Amino acid sequence: MVNCNVSPRFFMMAVLLESVIAASRKYSVDLTFDDKKSDREFLPEYNAQSLPFCSALCGSSCGCFGFNSKHKKCRVYNPCNQTDITVAEEGWRNYFPEALPRDCHDFHLKGQIVFGVNQIYPFDNTTSINVQCKMENNDAWTVIQQRRSGLSFNRMWTEYKNGFGNVEDSYWFGNDVIHQLTKGRNSSLYVSITLTNGTKLYELYNQFSVADEANKYRLFLGGPATGILGDAMLDTGDPDEDLSGVAFSAPDGDNDGYNGYHCAVSHDGGWWFNWCHNAYLNGPWSPAFWVQPWYPPLKNGSDITETVMMIKPH
């Protein structure tokens, strides 16, 4: 066993980190691990006068930590393997980081009512992304597309991959993130379109997911589709316009089902184009050029003031 005394310089660094850690991470206690420490050999123990100081030693990347209030000792585990914490020793209490919210729905699971811009962690516990959260049907939804102004959605593949725009106004969340949020999960898609007269039309799809980039961000939709907007994506009555199973296209990436025709170039934006579309929410913010944003009720964009696409697991 190595007993490591913390230097004054390191102590000051840890104190500076303490406020950052407290603001960004929360830890929960599992009482079944009280008075126990890991059986791993040669694991350092640090002198630590307080629990906050010990948590600061843990930092943003460690798996978990143990603090011995009796002997003022700290153990930082990286990685954290709970099956190793088996050695009996009085005074130890072990702290495990709570999972940070992966999407807006996670806030709801914790009893929080959220709306507006929030930070989520879709990839890991260290990388946060700002997103718009909306409450609908007494649940929190993650907005993956929102349009309220004339921000151009005529963007290239990489921009659709990484995302663009302003989450407080108009944006595309990014195909990589959308894939991350929907892989291995049952998710729903909620589409809403607000008209100039204030009417809000919506359609809810029970199953929604997006493949990874290697599979060209292929879209998978499942029913039932319900709402007052009408189904223009899944079961349109024309197999050439149904979008489930269709790959994503951008002006510099032609993956549509229309041989000899480039839908993304012709319609000025990225989307899941088939032959080409009955639903297309990323068209030019100009009625004369935005054709069939949601056909048949909306043949052009002249009456649209807002579009929203949002998802949640179920």
Steps between C-alpha positions, in 0.01 A plus 500: 500500500634842397424796726517818292519836672339774291733793435386859577504580129284200419273590789437846351432351158251260653328781688464695177353194335261439786246763395511380140443138599219591737326694225538236230474163676285348768583189697274246663578261785437127495490397867584139412857619441540672839810400697652338193780581258639344185714188508721633219866496600717812520207737463603842641328660795511878528479715809172690473357720773146515360256327269493793249880487483485127428241552228728764344780242491260275313464761227281479191628173356536257792257215544417540871673580828507399864542730801595384847366763740665330798854500362462790252601289201388502140509229232435580135389214278558513127351286368231441758423133551254451781572128517852588627373697800496207741775557760358586842644814660310728735423857404480472121203627302500467123354752256385426147430773242140535399438461130472839333193566282535336160197683363214722616295195602759421769413828674137387509599166655657696787176686558610824332281702267728641234458732206734724307873444458664232716828307507492128419774236473407265212852359450657482846509664842755764399373645169191721525285633218239775518155404376146632505266304727122516467222366717230314310246247629646539851846388391827664396604473135839565338473733201712375208376757248346843546433777250374843591687725260675511167817313604614310190475122523672463163805344668757238414532145639749589776279780629202267523727243665621740772199730525458873437297802602392653832307284747305806617367560149562274201729196485569144391627296795745287301462152353773356722315611812161388368649156433653491848168589665300238310735201467388200700193683628133518419436867423204701378508790254269798542468742207321832539440777250363837611314710244482878464148501648630331818368154420732220611492176302679191623577136420638239739697195382536218750841379378793714384872435466793607283793277399865606524703677232635173358138416420432850367281602795220280369159586646276240662141589578219292644136556575245556591513860378240715674413868499323774306782575257476174307761238419735625229803289598411141577190379315431755232321271256794529261798270577730737312428772758508290819810589703559205733824328399613799291857633531578865572604725211672838486604713201842332508362152579241350264338200669140543385293243314454711188751373242643776283361778720658665805216593737720684753647728232165559331324576827783691673555307819570175679232240578396138468402522135340214314334601169537786625255580784154564636651624826798738500552731796847626401403682182574865413331744738328652200151402383586515131776240535394291800293236323282252690625543854219264605277376217207516447392752770802727442603530136751782567648687793292816472289430810776364727653696788663213689595134459617270779623140504553352844562156645479309828561139601213283621 
